[in-house]
Amino acid sequence: MDALKQEYLHVPVLLEEVVRELDPQPGQIVCDCTLGGAGHSAALARRLAPDGLLVGIDQDDMALNAARDRLDNENPSVEKVLLKGNFGDLDDLLVKAEIPGVDCFLFDLGVSSPQLDIGERGFSYHEDAPLDMRMNPGEHNTTAAEVVNNYSEADLARVLRTYGDERHARAIARRIVMERQKEPIRTTLRLAQIVRDAIPARDRRHGGHPARKSFQAIRIEVNHEMEALDRGLRAAVRWLNPGGRIAVISYHSLEDRMVKHVFSEMAQGCICPPDMPVCVCGHVPIIKVNTKRPLVASEEEVALNPRSRSALLRVATKLDTSDV
């Protein structure tokens, strides 16, 4: 277990930018909705002493154990509440923990480095393992194998196109259905080979591993990631204290579009037609978007941590609507 915990001591992405933009103060409450190995949380917790509170959420027991050890070691004086669950259930988690309100929220989306690196979790197309891809294997029943072997060709194509932006979605779905009729697809490397064989040779020469987009799409489908993200973002804004901030790091365009859409919707004011003499919609902005364009990693950070290359950070501030 010690070796597995060590795997979670990964380098947090955009750490300097996250701490600067959230700017937590002593005595405040910070909620890290994607705790992981507590790379971000450890730095944020240092700003909360002596009487602040750090709330950490993760659905992975390994991550929670690693985070607890790190925070106990690096931030022993800061009170912490670690919760097992998915940020899509943020309302329930915070109610049960009796959190009164939150000053800073952080979402660091995507699969953590250890989950990718531990082959038996079934996320990787580089190592042979059972097709799993569940973030929380103990409670979530649907596996990648069930998606691959049970979805119709049309549904598989929809998943690959919508969640992976895969231009060869129909061809890949057709090949998957053909191959599973011979024998169920149970392992990561077999699926990766099927995807590779379905893509024309000319298109396999660029864009990284041919199965990358398909594995991303299936992982998102298995874990209902986009639905959870929408619920989690909206819940976080509700829980923010006036003046509180929310920071979201995304790693692909689908996630970033969701964050941008939710932020834009909540930052919008009156939606009455322009020719209305007075506002009758009653729509008022709830947040102010701080980042017109997402913040990205510096060249120095990318050189040290290549996984930061695709990271996009968006930040918003909760407005005080009590007088509106």
N, C-alpha and C positions, 0 to 999 in steps of 0.2 A: 504493500500500500504506500510506503514511503516513496518508492520510485514513481508511482502513479501521481502522487501529490506533487512531486517535483515537476512533473510534466505541466502542471497548471501554473507554474511560475513563469508564464510567458511575458513578453514585452508588450505592455498596453499601447494601443494605437492612439496617436494624437493626444498623448497625455498632457503635454504642456498647454495645448489649446483647450482641452476639456476643463482643466483646473482654472485657467484664466477666464473662460466664458461662463462657467457656473459660479465661480468666485464664492465658494462657501465661507461662512463666517462662524466664529465661535458661538456655540449654543444652538446652531441651526440643525435642521433635520435633512439629511441627504439620503435619497433612495437610489441605489444602483439596481436597476431592473434586470441586468444581465451580469451577475456577479463574477462568474468565471473564477479565476484564481485570485481575484481581488486586486489586480494590478492598478486599475483606476481607483478603486475604493480605498486602498491603502494611502494613496496620495491625497484623496479628498478628506479622509478621516483626520489627517494631520492638521487640517484647517479647522476642525470642529472642537478641539479641546478648549476648555476643560469639561464643558457640560453639554456638548452636542450629542446627536444620535445618528448612527449609520444604520440604515436598513438595507440589507442585501437579499436579492431574490435570485434563485436559480432552480431549475428542475432536475439538475444533475447532482446526485449524492457525492460523487467524487469532487466536483467543483466546490460544493459547500464545505466539505471536510478540509480541502486544501485552503480555501479562503479563511475558514475559522482559524486554522493554525497560523496563517500569515498575519492576520489581523491581531490575534492574541500576542504574537511576537513583536510586531512593529507598532501597534497602536493599543497597548494594554489599558490605557487610561480612558479610552473613548468607548462609550456604551454602544453596543451593537445588537441588532436583532436580525438573525438570518432566517429566511423563510424559504421553504421548498415549494416551488410552484412555477407556473408560467405567467409571464407578465400580462397575458391576455385575461387573466383572472385577478388583475390588480385590485379591483374594488374589494373582492372577498378577502384577499390576503391582508390588505391594510386594515380593513374593518376588524378581522379576527385578531390582528396584532395590536389593535387599539391605538393606531397612529393618528394623532389629531390633525395633521396637515404636513405638507412637505415643502421645503424651500428649494431643493434642487433634485431633479430627476436626470438619470443617465440611462440611455439605451445604447448598448454596443451590439449591433445586430449580427446575424450570421452565425456560423458554426465556429466554436472556439478552436484554437490550434490543437489542443490535446485531443479533442473529439476527432479531428481530421487525422491526427497522427496515430491514434490507437486503432489499428487495423480492424480488430474484432467488432468495433462499433458499426462497421459497414458503410461508412461515409466515403471511403477512399476508393478510387478506381485504379490505384497503384498496387494495392495489396489484396490478396484473395481472402474473402471473409463472407459469412452469411449476409444476404441482403437485408439489412435492418433499417438503419438511418433514423431510428427513434431517438429523440432527445432525452426522453425519460422512459427507458425500456420497462421499468417496473409497473407503470400505470397506463401507458398509451399502447393500445393494442394493434393498430394498423402498422404493418411493416412495409418496407419497400418491395419485398417479395410479393406481398399480397397485391400491391398496386400493379406491379409488372405482370403478374400472372392472372389477375382477375378483371382488370379494367378492359373495356371494349377498345377496339382500335381507335375509334373516334375520341373516346375519353383520354386515351394515352396521348394522342396527337394534341388535344387541347391542353393537357398539362405541360407537355414539352414546349409548345408554342407560347403559352401564356406565362409560365414561370421560368422558362429557360431561354426565351427568345431564340429558339432553335429553328433555323430556316428549313431544316430537313425533318421537321417533326413528323410529317405524314409518312415519309419513307422509313424512319426509325420505328414508328409505331407499327407499321406493316411488318417489318422484319421481326420485331419482338413477338407479335402474334404468331407469325410463321414458326419461329424457333421454339416457342413455348408449347406448340402442338406436338413437337417431337419429344420434348422433355421439359418439365417445369424449370424456370430460371431461378436458381437458388443462391448464386454467388455473385460477388461484385465483379470479378474478372470476366466471368461469362457475359454478364450484361455489358460491360465495357467493350468487349470484343464484338458483340452483336451491334452495338451502336456504331462502332468504328466501321464495321463491314457495310452498314447501311448508308454511310456518307461517301459521296464520290471522292476518289483519290485526290483530285485537284483541290478539294476543300479540306483535306486532312493535313495539308502542308503548312497551314498557318492557323493562328487563333488558339494555340495551346492544345491540350489533350482533346481528342475528338469527343470524348464522353463527358467533358466538364459541364457543359450546359444541361445535358440530360440528367446527370446526377444531381445537380443543383435543383432542377425542376421537380424531380421525384422527392427529394428531401423536403422541399417546401410543401408539397402535397401531403406527404406523410404526417408532417407536424402542424399542418394548417397555419403556416407561419404568417401569411398575409392577413387572415382574419384576426389572428391574435395581435398582430401589430396594430391594426386599426383600432381594436378595442383597447389595447394598452395605452396608445397615445392619447386617446380621448379621455380615458380614466385618469391618466397622469395630469392632464390639464385641469380636470375637475379637482384633484387633490392638491394642486399647487396653491400655496399661500400667495396673496397679492405681492407682486414683485419677484416671485420665485421664477426660476429658470428651468427649462427642459433642454437637454442636449441629446441629439440622436446621431449615431455613427452608422451609416449604411455602407454596403459593399457592392451592390449591383443596382442597376437602373430601376428595377422593379420596386425594391425597397425605397429608394430615394424618391421615386414618383409618389409613393404612398405617403411618405413623410411630408413632402412638399404640398400634396393635396390637402392633407389634414391641417397643416399649419395655415395654408392659404384660406381654407374655409373658416377656420376659427379666428383669423385676423381680419375677416371681411366685415365691413360696417353695413350701412343701409343697402338693401337690395331692391328697393322700390324702383319703378320705372322713372327715368329722368324727368318726365313731365309731371310727376306727382308734386303738388304744391307743398305738402308736408309728409313726413315719414309716417307710414302706417304699418310697416312690417315689424318694427320694434327690434330689428336685428342690430346688435352692437358687437364690436370686436371684443374678443375674450383675451387674445394674446397679441403681442407685437413680435414680428419676426425680426430677429437681430441679424441674420445672415442673408443678404440678398442673393448671394451665391454661396454654395457650400464651401467650407474650409477644407483644404486638402493637406496631405503630409508634405513636408519639405523634402528636398532632394536628399538631405542628410539622413532623414528618418527612413526613407525608402531604401537607401543603401544599407542601413542597419537592419531593417525589418521589411523585407519585400512584400509581406502581406498587407502593409499599409498603403501600397500603391493605389488601390482602388477605393480607399476609404473616403467617405464624404460626410462632413459634420455640419448639421444644421442646428440652430439654437433659436429659442423663442422665450419671451418673458410674459408671465401672467399679468394682465392688467387688473387694476382695481375697479370693478364695476359696481361697487356698493352704492355709489351715488348716482348711478345712471337710472 
